[in-house]
Amino acid sequence: MAAINLNDKRRDVARDICRIYDVTLSVEALHAFANILVPMKVLRGHKLVDEGDECNSMFYVERGMVLQYYKKNNTTVTEHISHEGDMVICIESYFLREPSRIVASTIEPSVVYGIPRDAMETLASHTFEVCKLIFAIYQRSLIISQRKADVLRFETAKERYIRTMRENPEIIRRAPLHNVASFLQMTPETLSRVRAQVTEEGIK
């Protein structure tokens, strides 16, 4: 079997990212974007961003699952859970170029592609198409953050669980239950009770 050429693989990933964000790049821009991607094949527990690090890259998850969390009163609080096709960004650190209070760590063996901020911004300064891609990535990240905030404000624990089960079933299926509970801002006991209710009622 022929070995996979790294440049070909990075171009495939670049195409996947453009497809997900519904942005078309010219052949030249696509190749330039592919060339800045940094492939990383990592084990479970690898920290893409540690507390105190500056988040100077976005990370596209090609395979695996990434947990973003922070510590509060000696408790781990799950901020976000990402998987295949998602982009991981510690937003405040990334934009302000300050140490991150959020940790981004894999909870499965994963393949991710780093997108260095400075290299991406240099590309964007020369190519309007790449500007559109950056805007689309930032826009989706902000919308996801806003929607999560609204869900936590206005929905019950059961409604939050059902929404996640329907819109993001991989989180329910693959993430550790204590992380799912924290992500949905409920105790593990409440999550167990809600799961039992949903199962009993046959909600899908």
N, C-alpha and C positions, 0 to 999 in steps of 0.2 A: 504493500500500500504506500502510495506517495506521501511524503511529509507535507503538512499544511504550511504554506508560506506565511510567515508572520505578517507581512505587509498585506497579503490578500485577506487574512483574517481580520486585521484592523479595518480594512475597507468595508468588509461585510458588517462589522459592528457599527461603523460610522453610518452605513446605509440604514441599519436597524434603528439607530437613534434618530436619524432624520425622518424615518417613516413614523415612528412613535409620536414625534412632535409635529408631524405634517409639514415639514419644511423640505423644499427641493434645493439641492446644491448642484452647481455645475461640476463637471468632472474634475476640473482643477481645484475648486474649493473643497470637494469631497476628499480628494487625495491629501490636500493640505491639512484638513481636519483629522483624517485618519492618522497622519504622521505624528500628531501630538498626543495620540492616545497611549496610555501607559498600561499594558496588560499586567494583571496581578492574579496569580493563582494562589489562594491562601487557605489555611486551615481554619477550622472553627476556633473562635476566640481571638482572631487577629484584629488588632485595633487599627482601623483606617485613620481614625483621628482619636487621639487621647486627650483627656482633660489637660488643659494648659498648652496644647499644641495650637498653632495657627492652622485653620482649615484653608489650605491654599489650592485645593483641587475639589472638583465635583467627582463623584464616582458613579459610573453606570454599572448596574448589576446585570451581568449576562446570565449568571447562574448562582443560585444560593440565596441567602437571606442575611440582612444586616439590621442590627438593632441600634437605635440611637437612644441614649439614656443619660441621666444625670443623677447625682447623689443629693439627697435631702434628708437631714436628720438620720444619717446612717442607713437610709433606705434607698434602694435603686428605683427610680421612677422612669418608666418607659415613655419616651417622647414620640418615637415613630418606629415602624417596622417596614422595611423595604425588601422587595424580592425581584425576580426576573422582570426586566423592562423598566425598573424604577431608577430614579436618580437620587443619590444620597448627597445632601449638602447640609453642613452645619452653618445655617444662613447668617447668623449674627457675626460669627468669626470670619466667615468667607468674605462678607461685604466690608466689615470694619477693619479687617486685618489685625484682629486681636486674638489673644488666647481663647480657646474654646472652653465653655463650661459643659458642653455636650460631648459624650464619647460615642463614636461610631465603631461598632465591633461586629464581626461576623458571628452568627449563631449556627451556621452550617458551613462545611467546606464550600468555598465560593470562588467564582471567577468574576473579577470586577475590572473595569477600565477607568483609570484615573484620567481626568481632563484638567490639566494644570490651568489655573486661572490666568496667569500672566500670558501663557502661550495662546490661550483662547482669545484674550483681549487683543493681543497683537494681531491675530488673524482677523478679528472683527474690525480692527482699524483699517484694514486693507480691503475687506470683502463685505459688502452689504448683506449678502446671503447669510454669512456667518452671524452677523448682527441679528438677523431674524431668528436664527436658531437659538442664540443666547436668550433673546427676549422670550421665545416660546418656552424654554426651560425654566427661566425665572418666573414667568407668568404661572405655569402649572404648579410650581413649588409653592408660590404664594396662595394660589387658590386652594390647594390641598390643606395648607395651614389654616386658612380661614374657615373652610368647611369643617375641619376637625374641631375648631373652637366653637363653631355654631352647634355642632352635634353635642358637644359636652355641655353647652349652656342649656339647650332646649329639649334634649331627649332623655328619656328614662334609661336605666341600665339595660332593660330588656330591649328597648328600641335601638340602643347603641349596638348591642350584640347582634341583633337581626340585620341591621344595616351592614355591619362588617361581614357577617356571614354571607350576605348576598352580593355585596360590592367588592369584597376582598377576601374570598374564601380561603386563599392560601395562608393568610395570617392565622385563621382559626384552625386550619388543618395542620400547619407545620410549626408554628411558634410555640415555645413552652407556655403552659397555661398561666404561670405567674406573670409572665411578660404580657400576655394577652389581657389579663385582668388589669394590670397597671396601665397599659395602653388605653383601655376603655374606662379608666378611672373608677374601678370598683375593686373590692376585696376578692381574693380567690374564693372565699365562701359565697359571696354574692354571684360570682361568675358560675360556680357550680350549680347554684339554685336556678339561675336564669337558663343555663344550658338544659337542665332537667325539665323546666317548664316548656321550653321551645321544643324539645324532643317529644314530650308528652302531648303537646298540642299539634304535633305534626307539621310545624312551620318550616318551610323550605325557602 
